[in-house]
Amino acid sequence: MSAEVSSFWMDGDLRAASDAVAPLLAHGLHYGTGVFEGIRVYDTERGPAVFRLDAHMQRLDRGAAVLAMTVDSAAMAAAIGPLLRKNRLTDAYVRPVAFYSGGGLGLDLGALTATQAVAVLPWTSHLGDAAADRGVAVRVSPYRRISSRALPPLKLTGMYANACVAKLEAVRAGFEEALFVDAEGFVVEATGENVFLVRNGQVVAVDHEDALPGITRDTVAELAGAERRKVHLDELYDADEVFLTGTSAEVAPVTRLDGRGRLGVGPVTRELRQLYQDVVHGRSPEAEPWLTYV
Ligand SMILES: Cc1ncc(COP(=O)(O)O)c(C=O)c1O
């Protein structure tokens, strides 16, 4: 975790970062039996505001339910304000995480106990700030995204080994992000973002049963009046514009898709990027229900 952050919240208390530690035999460390969220706090004219806090916490609850884990997501949400003040942050990335930490290393989850924590970090984008302006180079991954029939597409910690190896392969090949497609060639998602395309002015939010139900995807689809449906890779190759959405990446244009170079950032992507910024910064009145001031 970042050295700039002095305090985390863990199991009900604000703790010095150096005291917020997990045991070596934590079940979640060995088997990925945890669940997390990635949330943004934006500095607005009315003070720091968490974007779509309820939606993030509901998704965390759904992931915890898959693991039969009891979490107090309301307490985690309530920790965000005090944590921001303690760490003197107004613009931040918030990382709630809950993981099995005690009760042994057996694979039966019944008797385990969980640890809950919240970290706030100074803001940095997963794709780098430059991605927004210059666009992201994306490579179709030789790896498959974990099927929803293997694990529901939620933010379970163990699932992210899949994302990490796909991203590693893409970066080694000279790209910045990997795109998962399924065995039939349908687009699933990127390693930490959902996918959109624009064709003849129509905006399409890529839907796939193996993709995380992204909160940014939902937001942008609503703002754009986008159609939500499955999309084949061939259709993505033919699109006028392609962009990625995620809490961290926000709205990030794709300017290279495999060997196909693209010129510049498309006008629809540019407009939606701006609209999204207005919404998350509370400059758009219809965004108010999505903002929780802390
Ligand atoms: C695998 C994956 N897909 C998509 C997303 C985008 O989801 P959201 O917009 O809710 O951040 C994320 C990030 O949370 C992710 O990890």
Ligand as a Chemical Component Dictionary entry (heavy atoms), coordinates in Angstrom:
data_LIG
# 
_chem_comp.id                   LIG 
_chem_comp.type                 NON-POLYMER 
_chem_comp.pdbx_formal_charge   0 
_chem_comp.three_letter_code    LIG 
# 
loop_
_chem_comp_atom.comp_id 
_chem_comp_atom.atom_id 
_chem_comp_atom.alt_atom_id 
_chem_comp_atom.type_symbol 
_chem_comp_atom.charge 
_chem_comp_atom.model_Cartn_x 
_chem_comp_atom.model_Cartn_y 
_chem_comp_atom.model_Cartn_z 
_chem_comp_atom.pdbx_ordinal 
LIG C1 C1 C 0 -12.881 -7.441 -14.391 1  
LIG C2 C2 C 0 -13.464 -6.072 -14.346 2  
LIG N1 N1 N 0 -14.307 -5.699 -15.316 3  
LIG C3 C3 C 0 -14.872 -4.473 -15.325 4  
LIG C4 C4 C 0 -14.598 -3.549 -14.327 5  
LIG C5 C5 C 0 -15.283 -2.217 -14.327 6  
LIG O1 O1 O 0 -16.239 -2.210 -13.292 7  
LIG P1 P1 P 0 -16.650 -0.859 -12.560 8  
LIG O2 O2 O 0 -17.121 0.054  -13.633 9  
LIG O3 O3 O 0 -17.740 -1.278 -11.636 10 
LIG O4 O4 O 0 -15.441 -0.364 -11.878 11 
LIG C6 C6 C 0 -13.717 -3.897 -13.296 12 
LIG C7 C7 C 0 -13.403 -2.950 -12.221 13 
LIG O5 O5 O 0 -13.984 -2.987 -11.178 14 
LIG C8 C8 C 0 -13.154 -5.193 -13.295 15 
LIG O6 O6 O 0 -12.329 -5.571 -12.319 16 
# 
loop_
_chem_comp_bond.comp_id 
_chem_comp_bond.atom_id_1 
_chem_comp_bond.atom_id_2 
_chem_comp_bond.value_order 
_chem_comp_bond.pdbx_ordinal 
LIG C1 C2 SING 1  
LIG C2 N1 SING 2  
LIG C2 C8 DOUB 3  
LIG N1 C3 DOUB 4  
LIG C3 C4 SING 5  
LIG C4 C5 SING 6  
LIG C4 C6 DOUB 7  
LIG C5 O1 SING 8  
LIG O1 P1 SING 9  
LIG P1 O2 DOUB 10 
LIG P1 O3 SING 11 
LIG P1 O4 SING 12 
LIG C6 C7 SING 13 
LIG C6 C8 SING 14 
LIG C7 O5 DOUB 15 
LIG C8 O6 SING 16 
# 
